[in-house]
Amino acid sequence: MKNEQPTAKVLKNKYVPTSEFYSQIIDSLLDYSIFTLNKDFTINSWSSGSEKIFGYETEEVIGEPFDIIFTDEDKKEGVPKREIDTAIKVGKAVDNRWHIRKDGSTFYAYGLVFPLTGVDGELLGFVKILRDLTDRRSSEEAIKKYIKDLEELNTHKESILAILSHDLRSPLAGIIQGTDYLRSNIETIKPALAKELLEHLHKASIDELKMLDYLVEWARIKYASDTFTPTKIELSEYVKKVFDTLKDAASINTINLHHEIEENTNVFADGKMLLSVLQNIVSNAIKHSLKGGKITVKAKKSEGKMIVEIKDTGIGMSKEMQDKLFTPQINSLAIARKENKGAGIGLLLVKGFLEKNGGEIWVESIEGEGSSFYFTLPLKKPADKIVSGDKIEFDKND
């Protein structure tokens, strides 16, 4: 170890390795940071591996406090002292956590602390061993993400097949029966009844087409990732586009569309997906608002994200309905369509688009007073992050 004074001994003509010999071994382990502390928890030796991993030269850290390698969050939570206390109590402290380099960057490491004692058992200090596991952790995270994506793809495939089977097949069967009845009775059927049947068939056909459009978009989230092109977007322009598209539907029930988003309020997202998200939520708000109601869109920045709120003064919804809102079951989709309440797949589409863009969605609602849908989007292109908290140990085969 650097900063130690080598000593050599010869005992009965047998060579006893010196401290310099051990120091050379330690300094050759460049994949490991190995350093020692005094009893007052200041660094008193620093290996070559420590220099490589942390970026500090030996002279920069000798005499510095042990917590120099810990993040501010860990310092506030008392992690450095807790490691020392555990090492004293049980003989060692093992932990996997993020550490900070001289340049401020962080890395994920396996860490081990144990006390150093003299021949009489007195405490001399501590030794800390770290191994940078960031690359390995990233690889494991990539594998986990790949598995998760495969599972989600399979779930989406099963969901789409189920909807095709339950929510599209039955209405199509009804359309076929209706047209067959008209064809078989065209000579004798009364004009009024024929007109009524044709209007019903026309509406059912439009509903089926809308459902198919939803399914195509929903499938695009997972199966057509090449069409995903996030970029810097001015939020107010997209809100205005949606308001222009839906103003006629809103004016029928004298519903006021209003936004309080300033110009140059930007998010990082796929434009087509964002347009679909806004249009779905605002359209639903119009459907469930009372005459003379108001729909307001607001946005505010928070922790690197934009939180968008779409608030209406409509009929609201129960807690039970809120809990099921973003995970509708196949049978509930069919029932919703029959009751003219919307298929529900629109919100599945919204949730999928937002997650694809690194965002999330939730709702707050009071029956009889209205609802507020909230969703988040990143302010800029997100950096790749490693978030798993799984423990990682030394690879015994290394």
HELIX and SHEET records of a PDB file:
HELIX    1   1 SER A   19  SER A   28  1                                  10    
HELIX    2   2 SER A   48  PHE A   54  1                                   7    
HELIX    3   3 THR A   58  VAL A   61  1                                   4    
HELIX    4   4 PHE A   66  ILE A   69  5                                   4    
HELIX    5   5 ASP A   72  LYS A   76  1                                   5    
HELIX    6   6 VAL A   79  VAL A   90  1                                  12    
HELIX    7   7 THR A  134  ILE A  163  1                                  30    
HELIX    8   8 LEU A  164  LEU A  168  3                                   5    
HELIX    9   9 ARG A  169  ASN A  185  1                                  17    
HELIX   10  10 PRO A  191  TYR A  223  1                                  33    
HELIX   11  11 SER A  225  THR A  227  5                                   3    
HELIX   12  12 LEU A  235  ILE A  252  1                                  18    
HELIX   13  13 GLY A  271  LYS A  287  1                                  17    
HELIX   14  14 LYS A  319  LYS A  324  1                                   6    
HELIX   15  15 ILE A  330  LYS A  338  1                                   9    
HELIX   16  16 ILE A  345  LYS A  356  1                                  12    
SHEET    1   A 2 LYS A   9  LEU A  11  0                                        
SHEET    2   A 2 LYS A  14  VAL A  16 -1                                        
SHEET    1   B 5 ILE A  43  TRP A  46  0                                        
SHEET    2   B 5 TYR A  32  LEU A  37 -1                                        
SHEET    3   B 5 LEU A 123  ASP A 132 -1                                        
SHEET    4   B 5 THR A 106  THR A 117 -1                                        
SHEET    5   B 5 ALA A  93  ILE A 100 -1                                        
SHEET    1   C 2 PRO A 230  GLU A 234  0                                        
SHEET    2   C 2 ASN A 266  ASP A 270 -1                                        
SHEET    1   D 5 ASN A 256  HIS A 259  0                                        
SHEET    2   D 5 LYS A 294  SER A 302  1                                        
SHEET    3   D 5 LYS A 305  ASP A 312 -1                                        
SHEET    4   D 5 GLY A 370  PRO A 378 -1                                        
SHEET    5   D 5 ILE A 361  ILE A 366 -1                                        
END                                                                             
